[in-house]
Amino acid sequence: MSPSAAVGAPCGSEGLVCSPEYPCGILQATATCTCTAGVFVCTDITGKALAEGGSPQCPALDASAACPATETIASLRACGNAGLMCFYPSTCSGGQEYDTCVCFTGTISDGGMGLRFECTPACDYDAAPIDAGPTVDATAPDVSTEDAPSEARGADAPGG
């Protein structure tokens, strides 16, 4: 459901929140719609109320936007330019030179939705592969255990 379709839509639980997404450039932004007096009342990513049939707005680009000084500071920090990518020297071994933090829509510190940095998990690429257990050859023919030789049969066999 789009944010403009959610505005004024009937709802049954007072305070129920939904978060419809809408495009903002190359990324998705998220509106916040709250059930109030039996209908959804929505705000766009900029915090402005949406009127029925109205179009949600995208945040204005901040020409002076800069990346935070460190990855730790950037991690989940609010930001203003959707799509802004920041690169930080990696502290992990394994060949990755830089970690990346990207500004996009997500849960912010007050629990609402807004633009924030999300950084690649530290050393995520160093994780060992998961052992899925033994492999099974699907092309191998099924062999019945009754047809297989056994030590017990060998002991009972004539001459054995």
C-alpha positions as CSV (number, residue, x, y, z in Angstrom):
1,M,0.0,0.0,0.0
2,S,1.3,3.4,-0.8
3,P,1.4,6.3,1.7
4,S,-1.2,8.3,-0.3
5,A,-3.5,5.2,-0.3
6,A,-3.1,4.7,3.5
7,V,-4.1,8.2,4.4
8,G,-7.7,8.1,5.6
9,A,-7.9,4.3,5.2
10,P,-10.0,2.7,8.0
11,C,-8.2,0.9,10.8
12,G,-9.5,-1.0,13.8
13,S,-6.8,-0.6,16.5
14,E,-6.1,2.8,17.9
15,G,-2.3,3.5,17.8
16,L,-1.6,0.8,15.2
17,V,1.4,1.9,13.1
18,C,2.2,0.9,9.5
19,S,5.2,2.1,7.4
20,P,4.4,2.2,3.7
21,E,7.4,2.8,1.4
22,Y,7.7,5.2,-1.5
23,P,10.5,6.0,-3.9
24,C,13.0,8.9,-3.2
25,G,15.5,8.9,-6.0
26,I,17.3,5.5,-6.1
27,L,16.2,4.6,-2.6
28,Q,13.0,3.9,-0.8
29,A,11.7,6.3,1.9
30,T,9.2,5.2,4.5
31,A,6.1,7.1,5.7
32,T,4.7,6.6,9.2
33,C,0.9,6.0,9.4
34,T,-0.8,5.8,12.8
35,C,-4.4,4.7,13.4
36,T,-6.1,7.7,14.9
37,A,-9.9,7.8,15.5
38,G,-10.5,4.8,13.2
39,V,-8.4,6.0,10.2
40,F,-4.7,6.2,9.3
41,V,-3.0,9.6,9.7
42,C,0.4,9.7,7.9
43,T,3.5,11.7,7.8
44,D,6.2,11.4,5.1
45,I,9.9,10.9,5.8
46,T,10.3,14.7,6.2
47,G,7.8,14.6,9.1
48,K,5.1,16.5,7.1
49,A,1.5,15.4,7.4
50,L,0.0,13.8,4.3
51,A,-3.4,14.9,3.1
52,E,-5.7,12.5,1.3
53,G,-4.4,12.1,-2.3
54,G,-1.3,14.1,-1.4
55,S,2.2,13.0,-2.5
56,P,4.8,12.3,0.1
57,Q,8.0,14.4,-0.1
58,C,11.6,13.4,-0.2
59,P,14.2,15.0,2.0
60,A,16.1,17.9,0.4
61,L,19.7,17.1,-0.4
62,D,22.1,18.9,1.9
63,A,25.0,20.1,-0.3
64,S,27.2,20.5,2.7
65,A,26.6,16.9,3.9
66,A,29.7,15.2,5.0
67,C,30.5,11.8,6.3
68,P,31.0,11.4,10.0
69,A,34.6,11.2,11.1
70,T,34.5,7.5,12.0
71,E,32.5,4.4,11.2
72,T,31.5,4.1,14.9
73,I,30.0,7.6,14.9
74,A,28.2,7.0,11.6
75,S,26.7,3.6,12.6
76,L,22.9,4.2,12.8
77,R,23.4,8.0,13.1
78,A,20.8,10.3,11.5
79,C,21.7,11.7,8.0
80,G,20.2,14.0,5.5
81,N,21.2,12.7,2.0
82,A,19.5,9.5,1.0
83,G,22.1,7.4,-0.9
84,L,25.2,9.2,0.6
85,M,27.9,6.5,0.9
86,C,30.8,6.9,3.3
87,F,33.9,4.7,3.3
88,Y,36.0,3.9,6.4
89,P,39.3,2.0,6.6
90,S,38.5,-1.6,7.7
91,T,40.0,-3.0,10.8
92,C,39.4,-6.6,9.7
93,S,41.8,-9.0,8.1
94,G,40.9,-10.8,4.9
95,G,41.5,-8.2,2.2
96,Q,38.5,-5.8,2.6
97,E,40.1,-2.4,2.6
98,Y,37.0,-0.3,3.4
99,D,33.8,-0.7,5.3
100,T,30.8,1.2,3.8
101,C,28.0,3.2,5.5
102,V,25.0,4.2,3.5
103,C,22.3,6.8,4.3
104,F,18.9,5.4,3.8
105,T,15.5,5.0,5.5
106,G,15.3,2.9,8.7
107,T,14.4,3.0,12.4
108,I,15.9,6.1,14.1
109,S,16.7,6.6,17.8
110,D,13.2,7.8,18.7
111,G,11.7,4.6,17.2
112,G,10.2,6.3,14.2
113,M,11.3,6.1,10.6
114,G,13.8,8.4,9.1
115,L,17.1,8.7,7.2
116,R,20.1,7.1,9.0
117,F,23.4,5.6,8.2
118,E,23.7,1.8,8.2
119,C,27.2,0.4,8.0
120,T,28.3,-3.0,6.7
121,P,28.7,-5.5,9.6
122,A,32.3,-5.4,10.8
123,C,34.3,-8.3,9.6
124,D,31.2,-10.0,8.1
125,Y,33.3,-11.4,5.3
126,D,35.6,-13.2,7.7
127,A,32.9,-15.5,9.0
128,A,33.6,-19.2,8.4
129,P,31.3,-21.0,6.0
130,I,28.4,-22.9,7.5
131,D,28.8,-26.7,7.6
132,A,25.7,-27.9,5.9
133,G,26.5,-31.5,6.8
134,P,27.4,-34.4,4.5
135,T,26.5,-34.1,0.9
136,V,24.3,-36.6,-0.8
137,D,24.8,-37.8,-4.4
138,A,21.4,-37.5,-5.9
139,T,22.6,-39.5,-9.0
140,A,23.7,-42.6,-7.0
141,P,21.3,-45.5,-7.3
142,D,19.4,-46.6,-4.2
143,V,20.8,-49.8,-2.7
144,S,18.7,-52.0,-0.5
145,T,20.3,-53.2,2.7
146,E,18.9,-56.6,2.0
147,D,21.1,-56.8,-1.2
148,A,24.2,-55.7,0.6
149,P,26.7,-58.3,1.8
150,S,26.9,-58.6,5.6
151,E,29.3,-60.3,8.0
152,A,26.4,-62.2,9.4
153,R,25.4,-63.7,6.0
154,G,29.1,-64.6,5.4
155,A,29.2,-66.5,8.7
156,D,26.0,-68.4,7.9
157,A,27.0,-69.2,4.3
158,P,28.0,-72.7,3.5
159,G,31.7,-73.2,3.7
160,G,32.1,-70.1,5.8
